[in-house]
């Protein structure tokens, strides 16, 4: 799925999806910082120094870009982000197009757009994050790590006490109770306090446990989707494509763009309280507008202006566009990563069958590259005109409202089988805290600190509509 590759993930604290995520994010950031420090030290001990080591967490800040009117209506990316900022008193700046252009010249905002800059945002390297978590789990002596050993179809079974006091498989002659569907067509017994769960794998191994966590990414719909659908909530899987481009340099291209068409608002539109402009300020605004109209270039070998830009999410300018997000440069040889997040455009494919998951990883088509170029042409022209390096498909699992789903399996006693799908294309940043929170839920006392409360994502709250759908804001 999309949570284990791709070289970068966005970490945001000012969360546009809902303010209730913010306490989890504050804890997650603390955990990521600690993991990053320990990981750098461990790798330095192996390599001899940290000078050439890429940290798994890089504090970059983030720009949320959208219509200035959304500040008043509290809608879209801007409105949702500001709601979280105000509820949790988060550090931020509101930037005009001219201010964005002066600080980050590669971005081209329209005059009726505004940007929220968040300081506590970061780039996570997912491959590095996973390696660090696995290393610490292995070194703890408490984890038995297995790789390339998937759970088989029908691999999660309930063991129950047989007449001799041992345990019998519910499908192989033990004392059985009435069976019910657990997930993916697996037949299991009704819960029995003396029973254990057995997880069977493709290598023929069987693991026994009193408690089980099913967190299977894009395979959630296959493994427990039927159980949720029968109770009124349906999961879906969608294909998304990530792209890498080398922004053009002076030597690489002499292509030009037509001056950007500016939409709405007066020149120098400022969403902040009005002040009397000085001649110097007016001249600075004129220079900023001129710079925003022309694509910038940089000489080969010079400092790449994309190296120090913040993360960004850019709201659609009209109904024909989709939400775009991207990252600063990580490696000059591979360019910068950009992608489409919301909506079903050319690259969005809703998948309904397990076999579709394999087909979805097929080669990216030229039309998908041109789609992202077209979206970036007026926003990041140096990228739109740049060299396409590569593209990579990943999979999003979606709940109907695009929030997470975490709850106990409805066919088993509370506290025995935990279904975990922190999904909908915005979950990786939570993986540090999600592991901690789920571990607490599985502990004997089932206690959970207030800042780690996952009850908001329960099936009950999904069905009750407790959370407003993400893209209805």
C-alpha positions in Angstrom: 0.0 0.0 0.0 1.0 3.7 0.0 2.2 3.8 3.6 5.6 2.0 3.3 7.3 3.7 0.3 7.6 6.8 -1.7 10.5 8.6 0.1 8.4 11.2 1.9 5.2 11.8 4.0 3.7 15.0 5.3 3.5 15.7 9.0 1.0 18.5 9.9 -0.1 19.6 13.4 -2.7 22.3 12.3 -5.0 19.6 11.0 -7.6 20.7 8.4 -9.5 17.4 8.7 -10.7 18.0 12.3 -9.4 19.7 15.5 -9.8 16.4 17.4 -6.7 15.0 15.7 -4.4 17.7 17.1 -3.7 16.1 20.6 -2.8 12.8 18.8 -0.5 14.8 16.5 1.3 16.6 19.3 2.1 13.3 20.9 3.0 11.8 17.5 5.5 14.6 16.8 7.2 14.1 20.2 7.5 10.4 19.4 8.9 11.0 15.9 11.5 13.4 17.3 12.7 10.9 19.9 12.8 8.1 17.3 14.7 10.3 14.8 17.3 11.1 17.4 17.8 7.5 18.5 17.9 6.4 14.9 20.6 8.9 13.9 22.7 7.8 16.9 22.3 4.1 16.1 23.2 4.7 12.5 26.1 6.9 13.4 27.5 4.2 15.7 27.5 1.9 12.6 28.8 4.5 10.1 31.1 6.4 12.3 29.4 9.8 11.9 26.1 11.5 11.1 27.3 14.0 8.5 25.9 12.1 5.5 22.9 10.5 7.2 19.4 11.5 6.2 17.2 12.0 9.3 13.8 10.3 9.3 12.2 13.6 10.4 13.0 16.9 8.8 11.2 20.0 10.2 10.2 22.1 7.1 7.1 24.0 8.0 4.0 23.8 5.7 1.9 26.1 3.5 -1.8 25.5 3.3 -2.9 27.4 0.2 -6.4 28.2 -0.8 -9.1 30.9 -1.4 -8.8 33.9 1.0 -12.6 33.8 1.4 -12.3 30.4 3.1 -10.9 32.3 6.1 -14.3 33.8 6.7 -16.4 30.8 5.7 -14.2 28.3 7.5 -14.3 26.0 4.5 -11.8 24.1 2.5 -8.1 23.6 3.3 -7.8 27.1 4.7 -10.9 27.1 6.8 -10.3 23.6 8.3 -6.7 24.4 9.1 -7.6 27.7 10.8 -10.3 26.0 12.9 -7.7 23.7 14.4 -5.2 26.5 14.8 -7.7 28.6 16.8 -9.1 25.7 18.9 -5.6 24.6 20.0 -3.8 28.0 19.8 -1.2 26.8 17.3 1.6 29.0 16.1 1.0 30.2 12.5 1.3 33.0 10.0 -1.2 34.3 7.4 0.6 35.2 4.2 -0.5 37.2 1.3 0.5 36.2 -2.3 3.2 38.9 -2.2 4.6 37.6 1.1 4.7 34.0 -0.2 6.5 35.1 -3.3 9.1 37.0 -1.4 9.8 34.1 1.0 9.3 31.2 -1.4 9.6 32.5 -5.0 8.8 29.2 -6.6 5.1 29.4 -5.6 2.6 31.3 -7.8 -0.5 32.3 -5.9 -3.4 34.1 -7.4 -4.4 37.5 -5.9 -7.5 36.0 -4.3 -5.5 33.2 -2.6 -3.9 33.2 0.8 -1.5 30.8 2.6 -1.3 29.6 6.2 2.2 28.8 7.3 2.6 26.3 10.1 5.9 25.9 11.8 5.3 22.5 13.4 5.2 20.6 10.1 7.7 18.1 8.9 8.8 15.7 6.2 8.9 12.0 7.2 10.9 9.4 5.3 8.6 6.4 5.5 11.2 3.7 4.6 13.6 5.2 7.3 10.7 5.4 9.9 9.7 1.7 9.3 13.4 0.6 9.6 13.8 2.4 12.8 10.6 1.1 14.4 11.5 -2.4 13.3 15.1 -2.1 14.7 13.8 -1.0 18.1 11.1 -3.6 18.2 13.7 -6.3 17.4 16.2 -5.0 20.0 13.5 -4.9 22.7 13.4 -8.7 22.7 9.6 -8.5 22.9 8.9 -8.8 19.1 9.2 -11.7 16.8 9.5 -10.0 13.4 8.5 -12.0 10.3 8.9 -10.8 6.7 7.4 -12.0 3.4 5.0 -14.1 5.3 1.4 -12.9 4.7 -1.6 -14.1 6.6 -3.4 -16.6 4.3 -7.0 -16.4 3.2 -8.9 -17.8 6.1 -5.8 -17.3 8.2 -7.4 -15.8 11.3 -9.3 -18.5 13.3 -10.7 -18.9 16.7 -9.4 -21.8 18.8 -11.7 -23.2 21.5 -11.3 -25.7 24.3 -11.9 -29.3 23.3 -13.2 -32.1 25.5 -9.6 -33.2 26.5 -8.7 -29.8 27.9 -6.5 -29.0 24.9 -7.4 -26.8 22.0 -9.0 -27.7 18.8 -9.4 -25.7 15.6 -12.9 -24.5 15.0 -12.7 -26.0 11.5 -11.1 -29.4 12.4 -13.0 -31.5 14.9 -12.7 -29.6 18.2 -15.8 -28.8 20.2 -17.6 -26.2 18.1 -20.2 -23.5 18.8 -22.2 -21.9 16.1 -19.9 -20.3 13.5 -20.0 -16.7 12.2 -18.1 -14.9 9.5 -15.1 -13.1 11.0 -13.6 -11.5 7.9 -12.9 -12.4 4.3 -15.1 -15.5 4.5 -13.3 -17.1 7.4 -15.5 -19.3 9.5 -14.8 -18.9 13.3 -16.5 -20.0 16.4 -18.4 -17.8 18.8 -16.1 -16.3 21.5 -15.0 -18.6 24.3 -13.1 -17.3 27.3 -10.7 -20.3 27.2 -10.0 -19.8 23.5 -7.1 -18.4 21.6 -6.8 -16.8 18.1 -4.7 -18.6 15.5 -3.1 -16.6 12.7 -2.0 -18.8 9.8 0.5 -17.7 7.3 1.6 -18.6 3.8 4.6 -20.5 5.1 2.4 -22.9 7.1 3.1 -21.3 10.5 0.4 -20.8 13.1 0.7 -18.1 15.8 -1.6 -18.2 18.8 -2.6 -15.1 20.8 -5.3 -14.0 23.2 -5.6 -10.7 21.4 -5.1 -9.7 17.7 -4.6 -6.4 15.9 -5.6 -6.4 12.2 -4.0 -3.4 10.6 -3.6 -4.4 6.9 -3.7 -1.2 4.9 -5.3 -1.5 1.5 -6.3 -5.1 2.3 -8.7 -3.9 5.1 -11.7 -4.1 2.7 -10.8 -7.7 1.8 -10.1 -8.8 5.4 -12.9 -7.2 7.4 -14.9 -5.0 5.0 -17.8 -7.5 4.8 -18.3 -7.3 8.6 -18.4 -3.5 8.4 -20.6 -3.3 5.3 -23.2 -5.5 7.0 -23.4 -2.9 9.8 -23.7 0.1 7.5 -20.1 1.3 6.7 -18.3 0.4 3.5 -14.5 0.7 2.9 -13.1 1.4 -0.6 -9.7 1.4 -2.1 -8.4 3.9 -4.6 -5.2 4.1 -6.7 -3.1 7.2 -6.5 0.1 8.2 -8.4 3.2 9.9 -7.0 5.4 11.9 -9.5 9.0 13.2 -9.4 10.2 16.0 -11.6 13.5 17.9 -11.9 12.6 21.6 -11.9 14.0 23.2 -15.0 17.3 25.1 -14.9 18.6 27.9 -17.1 20.8 25.5 -19.0 18.1 22.9 -19.5 15.3 25.0 -20.9 14.5 28.3 -22.5 10.7 27.6 -22.5 8.5 30.5 -21.4 5.0 30.6 -19.9 2.3 33.1 -20.7 1.8 35.6 -17.9 -0.4 34.0 -15.2 -4.1 35.0 -15.4 -5.0 36.4 -12.0 -8.4 35.7 -10.6 -10.5 37.9 -8.4 -9.3 40.3 -5.8 -7.4 43.6 -6.3 -3.7 43.6 -6.9 -1.9 43.2 -3.6 -5.0 41.7 -1.9 -4.3 41.4 1.8 -6.6 39.3 4.0 -5.1 40.9 7.1 -6.5 44.2 8.6 -6.1 47.0 6.2 -3.2 49.5 6.6 -2.2 52.5 4.6 0.4 51.4 2.0 3.7 53.2 1.8 5.5 53.9 -1.5 8.1 51.4 -0.6 5.5 48.7 0.2 3.7 49.5 -3.1 7.0 49.1 -5.0 7.8 45.9 -3.3 4.3 44.6 -4.2 4.9 45.5 -7.9 8.2 43.6 -7.8 6.5 40.6 -6.2 3.8 40.5 -8.8 6.3 40.8 -11.7 8.3 37.9 -10.2 5.1 35.8 -9.8 4.3 36.2 -13.5 7.6 34.8 -14.8 8.9 31.3 -14.3 12.2 31.3 -12.4 15.3 29.4 -13.3 18.5 28.6 -11.5 22.0 27.9 -12.9 23.2 24.3 -12.9 25.3 23.8 -9.7 23.6 26.7 -7.9 21.6 26.2 -4.8 18.3 24.7 -5.8 15.5 26.9 -4.7 13.3 23.9 -4.1 15.6 22.6 -1.4 14.3 24.8 1.4 10.6 25.2 0.5 8.0 24.1 3.0 5.6 21.2 2.5 2.4 22.4 0.8 -1.2 21.5 0.2 -2.9 23.6 -2.5 -6.7 23.7 -2.7 -8.4 23.5 -6.1 -9.0 26.9 -7.7 -12.2 25.8 -9.4 -14.3 22.7 -10.0 -12.0 21.5 -12.8 -9.0 21.2 -10.5 -8.0 18.8 -7.7 -6.0 19.2 -4.5 -2.2 19.1 -5.1 0.5 18.5 -2.5 4.3 18.3 -2.6 7.6 18.3 -0.8 11.0 20.1 -0.8 13.9 18.5 -2.7 15.4 15.5 -0.9 17.7 14.2 -3.6 18.8 16.3 -6.7 19.1 13.2 -8.8 15.4 12.2 -8.3 13.8 15.7 -8.3 10.9 16.8 -6.2 7.8 14.8 -5.4 4.3 16.1 -6.2 0.9 14.3 -6.2 -2.8 14.7 -6.4 -4.7 14.0 -3.2 -8.5 14.6 -3.4 -11.0 13.6 -6.0 -11.2 10.9 -8.7 -9.3 12.4 -11.6 -7.6 10.5 -14.4 -5.4 8.7 -11.9 -8.1 7.9 -9.3 -9.5 4.4 -9.6 -12.0 3.0 -7.2 -11.2 -0.7 -6.6 -13.8 -3.2 -5.5 -12.2 -6.6 -5.9 -9.0 -8.1 -4.2 -7.5 -8.9 -7.6 -7.9 -5.2 -8.6 -5.2 -4.4 -6.0 -2.5 -6.2 -8.1 -3.7 -4.6 -11.3 -3.6 -1.2 -9.7 0.1 -1.3 -9.3 0.5 -1.5 -13.1 2.7 0.9 -15.0 1.8 4.6 -14.8 0.4 6.0 -18.0 1.7 9.1 -19.9 -1.7 10.8 -19.5 -1.3 10.6 -15.7 2.0 12.5 -15.9 0.4 15.2 -18.2 -2.5 15.5 -15.7 -0.2 16.6 -12.9 1.8 18.9 -15.3 -1.4 20.7 -16.2 -2.4 21.2 -12.6 1.0 22.6 -11.7 1.5 24.9 -14.8 0.1 28.0 -13.1 1.2 27.1 -9.5 4.7 25.7 -9.9 5.7 26.4 -13.5 9.4 25.3 -13.0 8.1 21.9 -12.0 5.5 21.7 -14.8 8.1 22.5 -17.4 10.7 20.2 -15.8 12.0 16.7 -16.6 9.8 13.9 -15.5 12.0 11.4 -13.6 9.6 8.7 -12.4 6.1 7.9 -11.2 4.9 5.4 -8.7 1.4 4.0 -7.9 0.1 3.6 -4.3 -3.2 2.6 -2.7 -5.5 4.6 -0.4 -8.1 2.9 1.8 -11.1 5.2 2.3 -13.9 5.3 4.8 -17.0 7.1 3.6 -16.2 10.3 5.6 -12.4 10.0 5.0 -11.6 9.8 8.7 -9.9 6.9 10.5 -11.6 3.7 11.6 -10.4 2.0 14.8 -12.7 -0.3 16.8 -13.1 -3.7 18.3 -14.3 -6.5 16.1 -18.1 -6.6 16.4 -18.3 -10.4 16.5 -15.9 -10.8 19.4 -15.7 -9.6 23.0 -14.4 -6.1 23.4 -10.7 -6.2 24.0 -9.9 -9.2 21.8 -9.7 -8.3 18.1 -8.8 -4.7 17.2 -9.5 -3.5 13.7 -7.3 -0.6 12.8 -7.5 1.5 9.6 -5.9 4.9 10.0 -6.4 5.6 6.4 -8.0 7.8 3.8 -4.7 9.1 2.5 -3.6 11.0 5.7 -2.6 8.3 8.2 1.2 7.7 8.0 2.0 10.7 10.2 0.0 9.1 13.0 1.8 5.7 13.0 4.1 6.5 15.9 1.2 7.5 18.2 -1.3 5.0 16.7 1.0 2.1 17.8 1.2 3.4 21.3 -2.5 4.0 21.5 -3.4 0.6 20.2 -1.0 -1.0 22.6 -2.8 0.7 25.5 -6.1 -0.4 24.2 -4.9 -4.0 24.2 -3.4 -3.8 27.7 -5.2 -5.6 30.5 -6.6 -2.5 32.1 -7.6 -1.1 28.7 -6.8 2.3 30.1 -6.1 5.1 27.5 -4.8 8.5 28.3 -7.0 11.3 27.1 -4.6 12.5 24.4 -4.5 9.0 23.0 -8.3 8.4 22.9 -9.3 6.7 19.6 -13.0 6.4 20.4 -13.8 9.2 17.9 -13.0 6.7 15.1 -15.4 4.0 16.3 -18.0 2.3 14.1 -20.7 3.9 16.3 -19.4 7.4 15.6 -19.0 6.7 11.9 -22.6 5.5 11.6 -23.8 8.5 13.7 -22.1 11.0 11.6 -20.2 12.4 14.5 -17.4 13.7 12.3 -18.1 15.9 9.3 -16.8 14.3 6.1 -13.3 15.7 5.3 -14.1 17.0 1.8 -17.5 18.5 2.6 -15.7 21.3 4.6 
